[in-house]
């Protein structure tokens, strides 16, 4: 698995944290005792949980050493551990809240994984999840088309999964677990100074595995190609900025 870069990720910390803020507001539980943040990254979402539930025992986990190192440095009053949830979930249980902000798209087989983590909740506990769903957004279409061109030869490269199910499939998964769940989505309209700034955003997430597989020079060529194509597809607003539409899917489910 290619390593994450917390500094690149945090270039857009305000925009990346807002969905966590919005999700926490939908958790209807008072005085939770034990909370798990899956895929906590550099700790920004875990900080939202800490601010909202200051007396709870909170653990942020992530498989990235770089992310956990940054989280521990930034939020020394919160517990963080390097853990791969797909391998270690059997050692995690008894939570009042299991939270995940923009992580599950990197985890395969949601039909099995979601019931598995749901079972780690206490009775009355809440599973709260946000997943980006941007395959139809122009920039993501351009990236997908570009990295699949023969000249880049990514066909043999093993990358982490980055896929989601359809919204109605998540409905069926959750309805089989509980009759107390909510599903919704939000499209965030992020103002970006340029298309280049949009590429800086995805360099820290969706493009990361491809860039890590290339030399620095080839990585720059890939970025340049995608930037040129995207520049033809996005128009500037009257103030000179560019709108980056970002769709995010949410659900909460009570055990």
PyMOL commands that set and color helices and strands:
alter all, ss='L'
color gray80, all
select helices_A, chain A and resi 6-24+44-52+65-74+85-91+104-106+110-118+138-147+150-152+167-175+195-203+208-213+216-233
alter helices_A, ss='H'
color red, helices_A
select strands_A, chain A and resi 34-38+57-62+79-82+95-101+121-132+181-192+242-254
alter strands_A, ss='S'
color yellow, strands_A
deselect
rebuild
show_as cartoon
